Amino acid sequence: MHLNIVTPPQRLFGVERLIRCVNHYGDGPYEGMRADPWRLSHTLKSERGGHTSDDATLFMIEWRGDPADHHAVLD
């Protein structure tokens, strides 16, 4: 996975931070999978001081099986 969103003061948003954000969204009241990309988009926009300068593609899959943490490997 490659994530190069730069947030002020010129630091990368980073994969670990993205995972923390998405996991945090899962802690709130269930609103369905459609709400998570919207919340993530607003989080990224907020991190950039309310401005966007790039297009971004986000692909999310909702997992409904057993925990698969042991399969996750960050490069």
N, C-alpha and C positions, 0 to 999 in steps of 0.2 A: 504494500500500500504506500502511495506517495501523497503527501499532503504538504503543500507549500504556501499556505495562506499566511501572509505576513501581517501581524497586528502591531500597533504602536506599543512601545518604541522599537520598531523594526525587529520583532521577534516572531519566530514561526509559531503558528497555532499548535501544530504537532499532533501526531497520531494518538498519543496517550491522553492528551487533553480532549480530543474529539471523543474518545471512548468514555472518558469521565462524563462529558456532557450528555452523551446518548444514554449512558447508564443512569444518570441523574433524572433524565426525563422519564425513565421507566419507574421511578420512585413515586411519582405523582399520581393523581387520580387517572384511571385509564380513560383515554380519549381515543384510542385507536392508533394504528400505525400512521395514518395520514397527518396527525398532529406533530409527530416527531420531526420530519423535515422542515416544517414551518418554524418550529421552535429553534431548530439548529440554524436555520437561515437567519433568524432574528438575533441569535447569539453571536454569529459571525459578524453580522452587520454592526452590532453594538460594540464588539471588540475592535472594529475598524473606525470607531468614532462616528458611526451612523452613515458611513459611506461605503459603497461597493465600487470596485474597479474591474472586476473580472466576472466571467461566467464560471459557474461551478456545476459539476455533475455529482450527484449523490445517489448511490444505489444502496438501498437498505432491504434486508430480508427479515421478516418476523419469524423467529424460531419458536416453535411450540412444543418441542421435545424436551428431553432431559438436558441438564446443563452440559454445555460443550466447551467449558473453559479450558480443558486439557488439550483441545485441538487448536486453540488460538496461539499463533506464533507471530510476534512483531519483528519485522526486519530492522 
